[in-house]
Amino acid sequence: MPQLIVEPTSIAQWQRLVRDAGREAQRELDEELEGYLVMVLARGLREVEGLSRVVALDYLHSLTAGSGDRARGLRDVGDRCLLTAGLFPHRAERRLVRISYFVDIGRTAYDTLAGQLGHAAAELFRHIAVAFVPLMEVLQAMRRLDGRPALNALEAVELIQDTGSEAARRELARYTDGLLGPEISGRRH
């Protein structure tokens, strides 16, 4: 059983979990990405019911909304895709889509948002769009910290093929005792 370490605030607790998961995923996030991921966790998990919404429709609705609602909608779509792909990847199978569906829509939402914002905020969301796969891998590692597999073997193969995820490659190696994995190729992000 994992050791329980209690931090003084919920934000500090999330930050510790993100750092521990980053080590598990062999992904070191910079301060900006770590801070954003902590914020997404603190805000997003209070609104778990929103994760069941159809993200493609919400993305399209966001594109046609007024500027304030557009920015908020695009950020929410990106955040929900990140949480789904990272913490709840099995929801993809139930919806008959691959995890990369959420990766692609989430990245596109963040990148579109970057194009709508001023310089400083645009840079942040461009950075998040580019780092979507590593952020997802950190979230998936949180499942492993709790002793659960992050992905099943098929999900791992699909993520390797679709995103080039190194964490998915390591997950697949756990299922195959290292016999499979290197020869499976995928896009690199």
C-alpha positions as CSV (number, residue, x, y, z in Angstrom):
1,M,0.0,0.0,0.0
2,P,1.4,3.4,-0.9
3,Q,2.5,5.7,1.9
4,L,0.0,8.5,2.6
5,I,1.6,11.9,2.8
6,V,-0.7,14.8,3.7
7,E,0.2,18.3,2.5
8,P,-1.2,21.5,4.2
9,T,-3.5,22.5,1.3
10,S,-5.3,20.7,-1.5
11,I,-3.2,22.6,-4.0
12,A,0.0,21.4,-2.3
13,Q,-1.4,17.9,-2.3
14,W,-2.1,18.0,-6.1
15,Q,1.4,19.5,-6.7
16,R,3.0,16.6,-4.8
17,L,1.0,14.1,-6.7
18,V,1.9,15.7,-10.0
19,R,5.6,15.6,-9.1
20,D,5.5,12.0,-7.9
21,A,3.6,11.0,-11.1
22,G,6.1,12.9,-13.2
23,R,8.9,10.9,-11.7
24,E,6.9,7.7,-12.3
25,A,6.3,8.7,-15.9
26,Q,9.9,9.7,-16.4
27,R,8.6,13.2,-17.5
28,E,9.9,16.3,-15.9
29,L,7.4,19.1,-16.4
30,D,8.6,22.7,-16.3
31,E,7.0,25.0,-13.7
32,E,4.5,26.4,-16.1
33,L,3.1,23.0,-17.2
34,E,3.2,21.6,-13.6
35,G,1.2,24.6,-12.4
36,Y,-1.3,24.3,-15.1
37,L,-1.8,20.6,-14.5
38,V,-2.3,21.2,-10.8
39,M,-4.9,23.9,-11.6
40,V,-6.7,21.5,-14.1
41,L,-6.8,18.8,-11.4
42,A,-8.0,21.1,-8.7
43,R,-10.7,22.6,-10.9
44,G,-11.6,19.8,-13.2
45,L,-12.2,17.0,-10.7
46,R,-14.8,19.1,-9.0
47,E,-16.7,19.0,-12.3
48,V,-16.3,15.3,-13.2
49,E,-19.8,15.1,-14.6
50,G,-18.6,17.4,-17.5
51,L,-16.2,14.6,-18.6
52,S,-19.2,12.7,-20.0
53,R,-20.1,15.4,-22.5
54,V,-19.3,15.0,-26.2
55,V,-16.1,17.0,-26.6
56,A,-16.3,17.3,-30.4
57,L,-19.7,19.1,-30.1
58,D,-18.5,21.3,-27.3
59,Y,-15.4,22.2,-29.4
60,L,-17.6,23.2,-32.4
61,H,-20.0,25.2,-30.1
62,S,-17.0,27.0,-28.6
63,L,-15.8,28.0,-32.1
64,T,-19.1,29.8,-32.8
65,A,-19.4,31.4,-29.3
66,G,-18.6,35.1,-28.5
67,S,-14.9,35.8,-27.6
68,G,-15.2,35.3,-23.8
69,D,-17.3,32.2,-24.1
70,R,-15.1,30.9,-26.9
71,A,-11.9,31.1,-24.9
72,R,-13.6,29.5,-21.8
73,G,-15.1,26.8,-23.9
74,L,-11.9,25.9,-25.7
75,R,-10.0,25.8,-22.5
76,D,-12.7,23.6,-20.9
77,V,-12.6,21.2,-23.9
78,G,-8.8,21.0,-23.8
79,D,-8.9,20.4,-20.0
80,R,-11.6,17.7,-20.3
81,C,-9.7,15.9,-23.0
82,L,-6.5,16.0,-20.9
83,L,-8.3,14.6,-17.9
84,T,-10.1,11.9,-19.9
85,A,-7.0,10.8,-21.8
86,G,-4.9,10.9,-18.7
87,L,-7.0,9.8,-15.7
88,F,-9.9,8.0,-17.4
89,P,-8.5,6.5,-20.6
90,H,-11.0,3.5,-20.5
91,R,-13.8,5.9,-21.2
92,A,-12.5,6.1,-24.8
93,E,-13.3,2.4,-25.3
94,R,-16.8,2.8,-23.9
95,R,-17.4,5.6,-26.5
96,L,-15.9,3.4,-29.3
97,V,-13.0,5.8,-29.9
98,R,-9.3,5.7,-29.3
99,I,-7.6,7.7,-26.6
100,S,-5.9,9.6,-29.4
101,Y,-9.3,11.1,-30.2
102,F,-9.1,13.0,-26.9
103,V,-5.5,13.8,-27.5
104,D,-6.2,15.3,-31.0
105,I,-9.3,17.3,-29.9
106,G,-7.6,18.5,-26.7
107,R,-4.5,19.6,-28.6
108,T,-6.5,21.3,-31.2
109,A,-8.6,23.1,-28.6
110,Y,-5.5,24.5,-26.8
111,D,-3.9,25.5,-30.0
112,T,-7.0,27.2,-31.3
113,L,-7.3,29.0,-27.9
114,A,-3.7,30.1,-28.3
115,G,-4.6,31.8,-31.6
116,Q,-7.4,33.7,-29.9
117,L,-5.4,35.2,-27.0
118,G,-2.7,37.8,-26.3
119,H,1.0,37.0,-26.4
120,A,1.6,35.7,-22.9
121,A,-1.5,33.6,-22.6
122,A,-1.1,32.4,-26.2
123,E,2.4,31.1,-25.4
124,L,1.1,29.1,-22.4
125,F,-1.6,27.4,-24.4
126,R,0.7,26.7,-27.3
127,H,3.1,25.1,-24.8
128,I,0.3,23.0,-23.4
129,A,-0.8,21.9,-26.9
130,V,2.7,20.8,-27.8
131,A,3.2,19.1,-24.4
132,F,-0.3,17.4,-24.4
133,V,1.1,13.8,-24.6
134,P,3.7,14.3,-21.7
135,L,0.9,15.9,-19.6
136,M,-1.3,12.9,-20.4
137,E,1.5,10.5,-19.5
138,V,1.9,12.2,-16.1
139,L,-1.8,11.8,-15.4
140,Q,-1.7,8.2,-16.4
141,A,1.2,7.6,-14.1
142,M,-1.1,8.7,-11.2
143,R,-3.1,5.5,-11.8
144,R,0.1,3.4,-11.5
145,L,1.1,5.2,-8.2
146,D,-2.1,3.7,-6.8
147,G,-1.1,0.2,-8.0
148,R,-3.4,0.1,-11.0
149,P,-2.3,-0.2,-14.6
150,A,-2.5,3.0,-16.5
151,L,-3.6,1.3,-19.7
152,N,-4.5,-2.1,-21.0
153,A,-2.3,-3.7,-23.7
154,L,-4.5,-2.6,-26.6
155,E,-4.7,1.0,-25.3
156,A,-0.9,1.0,-25.0
157,V,-0.4,-0.2,-28.6
158,E,-2.9,2.3,-29.9
159,L,-1.2,5.2,-28.1
160,I,2.2,4.1,-29.3
161,Q,0.9,4.0,-32.9
162,D,-1.1,7.3,-32.7
163,T,1.1,9.5,-30.5
164,G,4.5,7.8,-30.0
165,S,3.9,7.8,-26.3
166,E,7.0,6.5,-24.5
167,A,5.0,5.8,-21.3
168,A,2.6,3.6,-23.3
169,R,5.6,1.8,-24.7
170,R,6.8,1.1,-21.1
171,E,3.3,0.0,-20.1
172,L,3.2,-2.4,-23.0
173,A,6.6,-3.8,-22.0
174,R,5.1,-4.6,-18.6
175,Y,2.4,-6.7,-20.2
176,T,4.8,-8.5,-22.5
177,D,7.8,-8.8,-20.2
178,G,9.7,-6.5,-22.5
179,L,9.2,-8.8,-25.5
180,L,7.1,-6.3,-27.5
181,G,7.3,-2.6,-27.9
182,P,10.3,-1.3,-29.7
183,E,9.2,-2.5,-33.2
184,I,5.8,-0.7,-32.8
185,S,6.1,2.7,-34.4
186,G,4.0,5.7,-34.2
187,R,3.8,9.4,-34.6
188,R,6.3,11.4,-32.5
189,H,5.1,14.2,-30.2
